[in-house]
Amino acid sequence: MTSDVTSAANDATSALASLPLQFGVPLDASSPLFFGCLAAAIGLVYLFCRQKFAERLVIENEDYVYQLLPRQLATREEYSRGFLIYFQTMVFTVVLLSLIGPKNLASLGIPLPQEVSYVVVPLFVAFLLVGVMPNVPMLQEIERRLRQYAHERAYIPTVARATAQRLSAADFDFASYTGDAMRAPEMHGVEAADFTRSRRTLEHDWARLSCLVYELKSRRMSGLLDSLDAELLQNYDRDLENIEAKRQSMEAEVARYRAETAANPAYTNDALRLAIRSNLYRLYVLLGCAVRLKKQPHDDIDLALRPFGFKLNQITPPSTNRDLTLVAMTFLAFAIVLLEFAAIVLAHLGAWTVSEMFPMTWSQPLIDASYAILIYGVAMTVADAVRARLTKRGSWYHAVGPRRVAVPANYIRVAIASGVLGYAGLLAWNLVFTGPDVGDLALNAPFALLPAVTGAFYSWHLDNVELQRRPSRLLEIGGQLGLTAIVGFVAAVAWTGMILGDASLGIDVILLKALLAATAGALLGWYVPIAAASNQYDPLAEAREERIRTLEAAALARLGTPAAATAWLDRPHPVLANKTPRAAAAADVEGFEHAVCLLQAPQSLAA
């Protein structure tokens, strides 16, 4: 009896193992040519992506930072990371459409020449993306949004703007400009008393602009550009010359301003002040980008900016492991493949009588790993997008007094969006292996629960890290493990029952899928929180925190005691539109300088 069962199991195993891999294109003698065309298509898409990613995303914008090219707004590491996201998405599209095959593409509404061979489909898809997409408004907008997302992941232009804000808010040391520098043409019109004026005065801004023009021109003329990117400065040489010319043309206006204020202390010249500040901002952007492009990954840009006179507080550098989803999916794919290989080995050894649906071919773990990457990767990507959108609209968190709290309804929104798009992704990915099949609509529906749960947990983890309220590791890992395992078990029971008519006939398949789901839940519950905590970096937020720290230090130095400084920082002031100095500094550089000037006022006003 035992030998008969074993013989039947071996026959079933041999039959399953002999089944061909169900791609949308056949695996035959022409396959090497197909993969060669696929490689050529990917090369063509690479050239397109390299050119497109380097283009300015926004052209008509008054902010000077958008006049620089993306490659000049990010370090080499940041730019490469953003480009890989953009390029990999385009490659995924080419591979997916190529593997679907000509017949399935036609059924999806993508027109193909008649009698076209599947071998040349990759080249056709690549030419479609490269040639047609830039001329179709809807596809053009999709590409632009994808490129914008990749730019944001490379901190383009966020970090350049944040660096300019840091330089604008930083205190300035004029000590190195008080000697022979005062006789330089670039310092004409500057008086020694300007160096001690309040930050928001026109004289202070004029002195700072003149000093930076002098220092930068001196370094360019002498070739002392060790800490600066010479290529960027050379590319924007005309901009620097325009700034120098405008500074020179403002000398007479500054002299008239001094004469008017001597006669009338209440006199102001807002147009002149805005012109000085506009040129200062341009210098901040160029100088900040020149330093960042030159630095090595672990260099401190503050050290390179200090010789110019900037007194910067230490800022936390961004983590190099920003692509949390990519790393998580890599770990997950390895875990799925290893577990399923182990299960297949045990089944081949006759550890139990396998059901007819149990995976027995050695290619199946790779196929299942691709499904896992799709399910969980889509969930995390969608959760990121929904969370970012609602945060931008100001509806992700709810304010309870001074605290921010999570909104449970948002997790439901994320779960629905992740489930729907995960389900759509499964249907699309099935075309690669089985081709169009109406039955897939029902068979894949139960597995939409997995991306729904994953998206909600992913958002929950990120909120806990951002709000600094992380629970115990047992709850982080165990909670996601337990719920993902339950959902995976329920989905596997429904899926097996629809195929076999009785779920009990495929209990080993059900247990395997539940185990794989539990593994995914445990791995993501373990990795996502710790990766999010280590990757938490927002250049603009860091610049904001630096302004607050600078103001706190100045308040303590002026008022003498921590209690007095805290009381002043948290007391609304009519000069600041009834904001507290701390809130004004957090809002923008202008508010920070208002607060600093208030602090530098006579003691009665400051208090």
C-alpha positions as CSV (number, residue, x, y, z in Angstrom):
1,M,0.0,0.0,0.0
2,T,2.8,2.4,1.0
3,S,4.7,1.6,-2.2
4,D,1.6,2.3,-4.3
5,V,1.1,5.7,-2.6
6,T,4.8,6.5,-3.1
7,S,4.7,5.5,-6.7
8,A,1.6,7.6,-7.3
9,A,3.2,10.6,-5.7
10,N,6.4,10.1,-7.8
11,D,4.3,10.0,-10.9
12,A,2.5,13.2,-10.0
13,T,5.8,14.8,-9.2
14,S,7.2,13.8,-12.6
15,A,4.1,15.1,-14.4
16,L,4.2,18.4,-12.5
17,A,8.0,18.8,-13.0
18,S,7.6,18.3,-16.8
19,L,5.0,21.1,-17.2
20,P,6.5,24.0,-19.2
21,L,6.8,27.4,-17.7
22,Q,3.6,29.3,-18.6
23,F,5.0,32.6,-20.0
24,G,3.0,34.7,-22.4
25,V,5.8,33.9,-24.9
26,P,7.0,30.4,-25.8
27,L,10.4,29.1,-24.6
28,D,11.8,27.7,-27.8
29,A,14.8,27.9,-30.1
30,S,14.2,31.6,-30.8
31,S,14.3,32.4,-27.0
32,P,18.0,33.5,-27.1
33,L,17.2,36.0,-29.9
34,F,14.2,37.2,-27.8
35,F,16.4,37.9,-24.8
36,G,18.9,39.6,-27.0
37,C,16.2,41.9,-28.3
38,L,15.1,42.4,-24.7
39,A,18.6,43.4,-23.7
40,A,18.8,45.9,-26.6
41,A,15.4,47.3,-25.6
42,I,16.6,47.9,-22.1
43,G,19.7,49.6,-23.5
44,L,17.5,51.9,-25.6
45,V,15.4,52.7,-22.6
46,Y,18.5,53.4,-20.5
47,L,19.6,56.1,-23.0
48,F,16.2,57.6,-23.0
49,C,16.0,57.6,-19.2
50,R,19.5,59.1,-18.8
51,Q,18.6,62.0,-21.0
52,K,15.1,62.5,-19.6
53,F,16.0,62.3,-15.9
54,A,18.7,65.0,-16.4
55,E,16.1,67.5,-17.6
56,R,14.6,70.2,-15.5
57,L,11.2,69.1,-14.1
58,V,10.0,72.7,-13.7
59,I,10.9,75.4,-16.1
60,E,8.6,78.4,-15.4
61,N,9.3,79.1,-11.7
62,E,10.7,82.2,-10.1
63,D,12.7,80.2,-7.5
64,Y,16.4,80.4,-8.7
65,V,17.0,76.8,-7.6
66,Y,14.9,75.5,-10.6
67,Q,17.4,77.1,-13.0
68,L,20.0,74.5,-12.1
69,L,20.0,71.1,-13.7
70,P,19.0,68.0,-11.6
71,R,22.5,66.7,-11.7
72,Q,23.7,69.9,-10.1
73,L,21.2,69.8,-7.3
74,A,22.1,66.5,-5.8
75,T,25.3,64.6,-4.9
76,R,26.4,61.7,-7.1
77,E,25.0,59.2,-4.6
78,E,21.6,60.9,-4.4
79,Y,21.3,61.4,-8.1
80,S,22.2,57.7,-8.8
81,R,19.6,56.6,-6.3
82,G,16.9,58.7,-7.9
83,F,17.9,57.6,-11.4
84,L,17.8,53.9,-10.5
85,I,14.2,54.2,-9.2
86,Y,13.2,55.9,-12.5
87,F,15.1,53.5,-14.7
88,Q,14.0,50.3,-12.9
89,T,10.4,51.3,-13.2
90,M,10.8,51.8,-17.0
91,V,12.7,48.5,-17.3
92,F,9.9,46.7,-15.3
93,T,7.4,48.1,-17.8
94,V,9.4,46.9,-20.8
95,V,10.0,43.4,-19.4
96,L,6.3,43.0,-18.3
97,L,5.0,44.1,-21.7
98,S,7.6,42.0,-23.6
99,L,6.8,38.8,-21.6
100,I,3.1,39.2,-22.1
101,G,3.6,38.5,-25.8
102,P,2.0,40.0,-29.0
103,K,-1.4,38.2,-28.7
104,N,-1.9,39.4,-25.1
105,L,-0.8,42.9,-26.0
106,A,-3.3,43.1,-28.8
107,S,-6.0,42.0,-26.4
108,L,-5.0,44.8,-24.0
109,G,-5.5,47.4,-26.8
110,I,-1.9,47.9,-27.7
111,P,-1.8,47.8,-31.5
112,L,0.9,45.6,-33.1
113,P,1.8,45.0,-36.8
114,Q,0.2,41.9,-38.1
115,E,2.2,38.7,-38.0
116,V,4.8,40.3,-35.7
117,S,7.0,37.8,-34.0
118,Y,7.3,37.7,-30.2
119,V,11.0,38.0,-30.6
120,V,10.9,41.6,-31.6
121,V,8.2,42.7,-29.2
122,P,10.8,44.1,-26.7
123,L,12.1,46.5,-29.3
124,F,8.6,47.5,-30.3
125,V,7.8,48.2,-26.7
126,A,11.0,50.2,-26.2
127,F,10.3,52.3,-29.3
128,L,6.7,52.8,-28.1
129,L,8.0,54.2,-24.7
130,V,10.8,56.3,-26.3
131,G,9.0,57.6,-29.3
132,V,5.3,57.7,-28.5
133,M,5.2,58.4,-24.8
134,P,6.7,62.0,-25.1
135,N,4.0,62.9,-27.6
136,V,0.9,61.6,-25.8
137,P,-0.3,64.0,-23.1
138,M,-1.6,61.3,-20.7
139,L,1.5,59.2,-21.0
140,Q,3.7,62.3,-20.8
141,E,2.0,63.2,-17.5
142,I,2.5,59.7,-16.1
143,E,6.2,59.9,-17.0
144,R,6.5,63.3,-15.5
145,R,5.0,62.2,-12.2
146,L,7.3,59.1,-12.1
147,R,10.3,61.4,-12.8
148,Q,9.1,63.8,-10.1
149,Y,8.8,61.0,-7.6
150,A,12.4,59.8,-8.4
151,H,13.6,63.4,-8.1
152,E,12.0,63.7,-4.7
153,R,13.8,60.5,-3.6
154,A,17.1,62.1,-4.7
155,Y,16.2,65.3,-2.7
156,I,15.9,67.3,-5.9
157,P,15.6,70.3,-5.4
158,T,14.7,70.0,-1.7
159,V,18.2,69.7,-0.3
160,A,19.5,72.6,-2.4
161,R,16.7,74.8,-1.1
162,A,17.2,73.6,2.5
163,T,21.0,74.3,2.3
164,A,20.2,77.9,1.1
165,Q,17.8,78.3,4.0
166,R,20.5,77.1,6.4
167,L,23.0,79.6,5.0
168,S,20.5,82.4,5.2
169,A,19.6,81.7,8.8
170,A,23.3,81.1,9.9
171,D,25.2,83.7,11.8
172,F,28.0,85.2,9.9
173,D,31.6,85.8,11.1
174,F,33.0,89.0,9.5
175,A,36.4,88.7,11.2
176,S,38.3,87.6,8.1
177,Y,37.0,90.5,6.1
178,T,38.1,93.4,8.3
179,G,41.7,93.7,7.1
180,D,43.0,94.1,3.6
181,A,39.7,92.8,2.2
182,M,38.1,96.1,2.9
183,R,40.2,97.8,0.2
184,A,39.1,95.3,-2.5
185,P,36.7,96.7,-5.2
186,E,34.1,94.1,-4.2
187,M,33.9,95.7,-0.7
188,H,33.4,99.3,-1.9
189,G,30.5,100.8,-0.1
190,V,30.8,98.6,3.0
191,E,31.5,100.2,6.3
192,A,33.0,98.5,9.4
193,A,29.9,99.3,11.4
194,D,27.8,97.2,9.0
195,F,29.4,94.1,10.5
196,T,27.8,94.7,13.9
197,R,24.4,95.7,12.6
198,S,21.2,93.7,13.4
199,R,20.5,90.8,11.1
200,R,17.4,92.2,9.4
201,T,19.0,95.6,8.5
202,L,19.9,96.4,5.0
203,E,23.4,97.2,6.0
204,H,24.0,93.7,7.4
205,D,22.7,92.1,4.2
206,W,24.8,94.4,2.1
207,A,27.9,93.6,4.0
208,R,27.2,89.8,3.8
209,L,26.6,90.0,0.0
210,S,29.8,92.0,-0.5
211,C,31.9,89.6,1.6
212,L,30.6,86.5,-0.3
213,V,31.1,88.1,-3.7
214,Y,34.7,89.1,-2.7
215,E,35.6,85.6,-1.2
216,L,34.1,83.6,-4.1
217,K,35.7,85.8,-6.7
218,S,39.1,85.6,-5.0
219,R,38.9,81.8,-4.9
220,R,37.9,81.6,-8.5
221,M,40.7,84.0,-9.7
222,S,43.4,82.2,-7.6
223,G,42.1,78.7,-8.4
224,L,41.6,77.8,-4.7
225,L,38.5,75.7,-5.3
226,D,39.5,72.5,-3.4
227,S,36.2,72.6,-1.4
228,L,34.0,73.7,-4.4
229,D,32.9,72.1,-7.6
230,A,34.8,74.0,-10.3
231,E,32.6,72.7,-13.1
232,L,29.4,74.0,-11.6
233,L,31.0,77.4,-10.9
234,Q,32.2,77.5,-14.5
235,N,28.8,76.6,-15.9
236,Y,27.2,79.4,-14.0
237,D,30.1,81.9,-14.4
238,R,27.7,84.3,-16.2
239,D,25.3,84.2,-13.2
240,L,28.2,85.0,-10.8
241,E,29.3,87.9,-13.0
242,N,25.8,89.2,-13.1
243,I,25.6,89.1,-9.3
244,E,28.9,91.0,-9.1
245,A,27.7,93.6,-11.6
246,K,24.4,94.1,-9.7
247,R,26.3,94.5,-6.5
248,Q,28.5,97.1,-8.1
249,S,25.4,98.9,-9.5
250,M,23.9,99.0,-6.0
251,E,26.8,100.9,-4.4
252,A,25.3,104.3,-5.3
253,E,21.9,103.2,-4.1
254,V,23.4,102.1,-0.8
255,A,25.2,105.4,-0.4
256,R,21.9,107.3,-1.0
257,Y,20.2,105.0,1.5
258,R,22.8,105.9,4.2
259,A,22.3,109.6,3.5
260,E,18.5,109.3,3.8
261,T,18.6,107.3,7.0
262,A,21.1,109.8,8.5
263,A,18.5,112.5,8.0
264,N,15.5,110.3,8.7
265,P,16.0,107.2,10.8
266,A,12.6,105.8,9.8
267,Y,13.5,105.8,6.1
268,T,13.3,102.4,4.3
269,N,14.1,101.2,0.8
270,D,12.3,97.9,0.4
271,A,13.2,97.6,-3.3
272,L,16.9,97.8,-2.6
273,R,16.7,95.4,0.3
274,L,14.8,92.8,-1.8
275,A,17.4,93.2,-4.6
276,I,20.2,92.5,-2.1
277,R,18.4,89.5,-0.7
278,S,17.6,88.1,-4.1
279,N,21.3,88.1,-5.1
280,L,22.2,86.7,-1.7
281,Y,19.8,83.8,-2.2
282,R,21.3,83.1,-5.6
283,L,24.8,83.0,-4.1
284,Y,23.5,80.7,-1.3
285,V,22.1,78.2,-3.9
286,L,25.3,78.2,-6.1
287,L,27.6,78.1,-3.1
288,G,25.6,75.3,-1.4
289,C,25.4,73.2,-4.5
290,A,29.1,73.7,-5.3
291,V,30.1,72.5,-1.8
292,R,27.7,69.5,-1.8
293,L,28.8,68.3,-5.3
294,K,32.5,68.4,-4.3
295,K,32.1,66.6,-1.0
296,Q,32.7,62.9,-0.5
297,P,29.8,60.8,1.0
298,H,30.9,61.3,4.6
299,D,32.3,64.8,4.4
300,D,30.9,67.6,6.5
301,I,29.8,70.5,4.3
302,D,29.8,72.8,7.3
303,L,33.6,72.6,7.4
304,A,33.8,73.7,3.8
305,L,31.4,76.6,4.3
306,R,33.1,77.9,7.5
307,P,35.9,79.7,5.7
308,F,33.3,81.9,4.0
309,G,32.1,83.1,7.3
310,F,29.1,80.9,8.0
311,K,28.6,79.8,11.6
312,L,26.5,76.6,11.1
313,N,25.3,74.2,13.7
314,Q,26.0,70.5,13.1
315,I,23.2,68.8,11.1
316,T,22.5,65.1,10.7
317,P,23.5,63.9,7.3
318,P,21.0,61.8,5.3
319,S,21.1,58.1,5.6
320,T,22.5,56.2,2.6
321,N,19.9,53.5,2.9
322,R,16.9,55.5,1.9
323,D,15.2,53.0,-0.4
324,L,13.4,51.1,2.3
325,T,11.0,49.3,0.0
326,L,13.7,48.1,-2.3
327,V,15.8,46.6,0.6
328,A,12.6,45.0,2.2
329,M,11.6,43.4,-1.1
330,T,15.1,42.0,-1.6
331,F,15.0,40.4,1.9
332,L,11.5,39.1,1.3
333,A,12.4,37.5,-2.1
334,F,15.3,35.6,-0.6
335,A,13.1,34.4,2.3
336,I,10.3,33.2,0.1
337,V,12.7,31.4,-2.3
338,L,14.5,29.6,0.6
339,L,11.4,28.5,2.4
340,E,9.7,27.2,-0.7
341,F,12.8,25.4,-1.9
342,A,13.0,23.7,1.5
343,A,9.3,22.7,1.2
344,I,9.8,21.3,-2.3
345,V,12.9,19.3,-1.1
346,L,10.8,17.8,1.8
347,A,8.0,16.9,-0.6
348,H,10.5,15.2,-3.0
349,L,11.8,13.2,0.0
350,G,8.3,11.9,0.6
351,A,7.8,13.7,3.9
352,W,4.0,13.6,3.2
353,T,1.6,12.8,0.4
354,V,1.5,15.9,-1.6
355,S,-1.7,17.3,-3.0
356,E,-2.0,17.9,-6.8
357,M,-1.6,21.7,-6.3
358,F,1.5,21.6,-4.2
359,P,4.5,23.3,-6.0
360,M,7.0,20.6,-7.1
361,T,8.9,22.3,-10.0
362,W,12.1,24.1,-9.1
363,S,11.1,27.2,-10.9
364,Q,8.0,27.8,-8.8
365,P,9.8,29.5,-5.8
366,L,11.1,32.1,-8.2
367,I,7.6,32.7,-9.6
368,D,6.1,32.9,-6.2
369,A,8.8,35.3,-5.1
370,S,7.9,37.6,-8.0
371,Y,4.2,37.5,-6.8
372,A,5.3,38.3,-3.2
373,I,7.4,41.3,-4.4
374,L,4.5,42.5,-6.4
375,I,1.9,42.1,-3.6
376,Y,4.0,43.6,-0.8
377,G,5.9,46.1,-2.9
378,V,2.8,47.6,-4.4
379,A,1.3,47.8,-0.9
380,M,4.2,49.8,0.5
381,T,4.5,52.0,-2.6
382,V,0.8,52.9,-2.5
383,A,0.9,53.5,1.2
384,D,3.8,55.9,0.7
385,A,1.9,57.8,-2.0
386,V,-1.4,58.0,-0.1
387,R,0.4,59.1,3.1
388,A,2.4,61.8,1.3
389,R,-0.7,63.1,-0.5
390,L,-2.8,63.4,2.7
391,T,0.2,64.9,4.6
392,K,0.6,67.5,2.0
393,R,-3.2,68.3,2.3
394,G,-2.7,68.5,6.1
395,S,-5.2,65.7,6.8
396,W,-2.9,62.8,7.7
397,Y,-2.5,63.8,11.3
398,H,-5.0,65.3,13.7
399,A,-3.9,68.1,16.1
400,V,-4.8,67.6,19.8
401,G,-3.5,70.7,21.4
402,P,0.2,70.9,20.6
403,R,0.4,67.2,19.8
404,R,-0.1,65.4,16.5
405,V,-2.0,62.1,16.6
406,A,-2.7,59.5,13.9
407,V,-6.1,59.2,12.3
408,P,-7.3,55.6,12.2
409,A,-9.6,56.3,9.2
410,N,-6.5,57.0,7.2
411,Y,-5.2,53.5,7.7
412,I,-8.5,52.2,6.3
413,R,-8.0,54.5,3.3
414,V,-4.5,53.1,2.8
415,A,-5.7,49.5,3.1
416,I,-8.4,50.0,0.5
417,A,-6.1,51.7,-2.0
418,S,-3.3,49.1,-1.4
419,G,-5.8,46.3,-1.8
420,V,-7.3,47.6,-5.0
421,L,-4.0,48.4,-6.7
422,G,-2.4,45.2,-5.4
423,Y,-5.3,43.2,-6.9
424,A,-4.9,45.0,-10.2
425,G,-1.2,44.2,-10.1
426,L,-1.9,40.6,-9.6
427,L,-4.2,40.4,-12.5
428,A,-1.6,42.2,-14.7
429,W,1.2,40.0,-13.5
430,N,-0.8,36.8,-14.2
431,L,-0.8,37.8,-17.9
432,V,2.9,37.0,-17.9
433,F,2.4,33.4,-16.8
434,T,-1.1,32.4,-17.9
435,G,-2.3,35.0,-20.4
436,P,-5.8,36.6,-20.2
437,D,-8.2,34.5,-18.2
438,V,-11.6,35.7,-16.8
439,G,-11.2,33.2,-14.0
440,D,-8.3,35.1,-12.5
441,L,-10.8,37.8,-11.4
442,A,-12.2,35.6,-8.8
443,L,-9.1,33.5,-8.0
444,N,-7.0,36.6,-7.2
445,A,-9.6,38.5,-5.2
446,P,-8.9,36.8,-1.8
447,F,-5.2,37.7,-2.1
448,A,-6.1,41.4,-2.3
449,L,-6.3,41.2,1.5
450,L,-2.5,40.8,1.8
451,P,-1.5,44.2,0.3
452,A,-4.4,45.8,2.2
453,V,-3.0,44.6,5.6
454,T,0.6,45.3,4.6
455,G,-0.2,48.9,3.5
456,A,-2.0,49.7,6.7
457,F,0.8,48.2,8.9
458,Y,3.5,50.1,6.8
459,S,1.7,53.4,7.4
460,W,1.3,52.6,11.1
461,H,5.1,51.8,11.5
462,L,6.0,55.1,9.8
463,D,3.7,57.1,12.0
464,N,5.0,55.5,15.1
465,V,8.6,56.4,14.1
466,E,7.7,60.0,13.1
467,L,5.6,60.6,16.2
468,Q,8.2,58.9,18.4
469,R,5.7,56.5,20.0
470,R,7.0,53.1,18.8
471,P,5.5,50.2,20.8
472,S,7.4,47.1,21.9
473,R,9.2,45.0,19.3
474,L,7.0,42.1,20.2
475,L,3.9,44.1,19.2
476,E,5.6,45.5,16.0
477,I,6.6,42.1,14.8
478,G,4.0,39.9,16.3
479,G,1.1,42.1,15.3
480,Q,2.0,42.1,11.7
481,L,3.0,38.5,11.7
482,G,-0.2,37.3,13.2
483,L,-2.6,39.3,11.1
484,T,-0.8,38.7,7.9
485,A,-0.7,34.9,8.6
486,I,-4.4,34.9,9.3
487,V,-5.2,36.8,6.1
488,G,-2.8,34.6,4.1
489,F,-4.5,31.5,5.5
490,V,-8.0,32.7,4.7
491,A,-7.0,33.7,1.2
492,A,-5.3,30.4,0.6
493,V,-8.4,28.5,1.8
494,A,-10.7,30.5,-0.5
495,W,-8.3,30.1,-3.4
496,T,-7.8,26.4,-3.0
497,G,-11.5,25.8,-2.5
498,M,-12.3,27.6,-5.8
499,I,-9.8,25.5,-7.7
500,L,-10.4,22.0,-6.1
501,G,-13.9,22.4,-4.9
502,D,-12.9,21.3,-1.4
503,A,-10.1,23.2,0.4
504,S,-9.3,20.2,2.5
505,L,-7.9,18.5,-0.6
506,G,-5.0,21.0,-0.6
507,I,-4.2,21.5,3.1
508,D,-0.5,21.4,2.4
509,V,-0.8,24.2,-0.1
510,I,-2.8,26.2,2.4
511,L,-0.3,25.7,5.2
512,L,2.6,26.7,2.9
513,K,0.9,29.9,1.7
514,A,0.0,30.8,5.3
515,L,3.7,30.1,6.3
516,L,4.9,32.4,3.5
517,A,2.5,35.1,4.5
518,A,3.6,34.8,8.2
519,T,7.2,35.1,7.1
520,A,6.5,38.2,5.1
521,G,4.6,39.8,8.0
522,A,7.4,39.0,10.5
523,L,10.1,40.2,8.2
524,L,8.4,43.5,7.4
525,G,7.3,44.0,11.0
526,W,11.0,43.6,12.0
527,Y,12.6,45.6,9.2
528,V,10.3,48.6,8.4
529,P,10.3,50.3,11.8
530,I,14.1,50.1,12.3
531,A,14.8,51.2,8.7
532,A,12.3,54.1,9.0
533,A,13.9,55.2,12.2
534,S,17.4,55.2,10.7
535,N,16.3,56.8,7.4
536,Q,14.2,59.6,8.9
537,Y,15.6,62.6,7.1
538,D,13.9,65.7,5.7
539,P,16.3,68.4,4.6
540,L,13.8,71.2,5.1
541,A,12.8,69.8,8.5
542,E,16.5,69.7,9.5
543,A,17.0,73.3,8.4
544,R,13.9,74.2,10.4
545,E,15.2,72.4,13.5
546,E,18.6,74.1,13.1
547,R,16.9,77.6,13.1
548,I,15.1,76.7,16.3
549,R,18.3,75.5,17.9
550,T,20.1,78.6,16.9
551,L,17.4,80.8,18.3
552,E,17.3,78.8,21.6
553,A,21.0,79.2,22.0
554,A,20.8,83.0,21.3
555,A,17.9,83.3,23.8
556,L,19.9,81.5,26.5
557,A,22.9,83.7,25.9
558,R,20.9,86.9,26.0
559,L,18.5,86.1,28.9
560,G,20.9,84.2,31.1
561,T,18.8,81.3,32.4
562,P,17.0,78.3,30.7
563,A,13.7,79.2,32.4
564,A,13.8,82.8,31.1
565,A,14.8,81.7,27.6
566,T,12.0,79.1,27.5
567,A,9.5,81.6,28.7
568,W,10.5,84.1,26.0
569,L,10.6,81.4,23.3
570,D,7.0,80.2,24.0
571,R,5.4,83.6,24.7
572,P,3.4,85.1,21.7
573,H,4.6,88.5,20.6
574,P,2.7,91.2,18.7
575,V,5.8,92.0,16.6
576,L,5.7,88.4,15.4
577,A,2.0,88.6,14.4
578,N,1.2,87.0,17.9
579,K,3.3,84.0,17.1
580,T,5.8,82.7,19.6
581,P,9.5,83.2,18.7
582,R,9.9,79.5,18.4
583,A,7.0,79.2,16.0
584,A,8.1,82.1,13.9
585,A,11.6,80.6,13.5
586,A,10.1,77.3,12.5
587,A,7.9,78.9,9.9
588,D,10.6,80.4,7.7
589,V,13.9,82.3,7.6
590,E,12.0,85.6,7.6
591,G,10.3,84.7,10.9
592,F,13.6,83.5,12.3
593,E,15.3,86.8,11.6
594,H,12.3,88.7,13.0
595,A,12.7,86.7,16.2
596,V,16.5,87.3,16.3
597,C,16.1,91.0,15.8
598,L,13.5,91.0,18.6
599,L,16.0,89.3,20.9
600,Q,18.7,91.8,20.0
601,A,16.4,94.7,20.9
602,P,16.6,96.4,24.2
603,Q,16.0,94.1,27.2
604,S,12.5,95.4,27.9
605,L,11.3,94.8,24.3
606,A,13.0,91.4,24.1
607,A,11.4,90.3,27.3
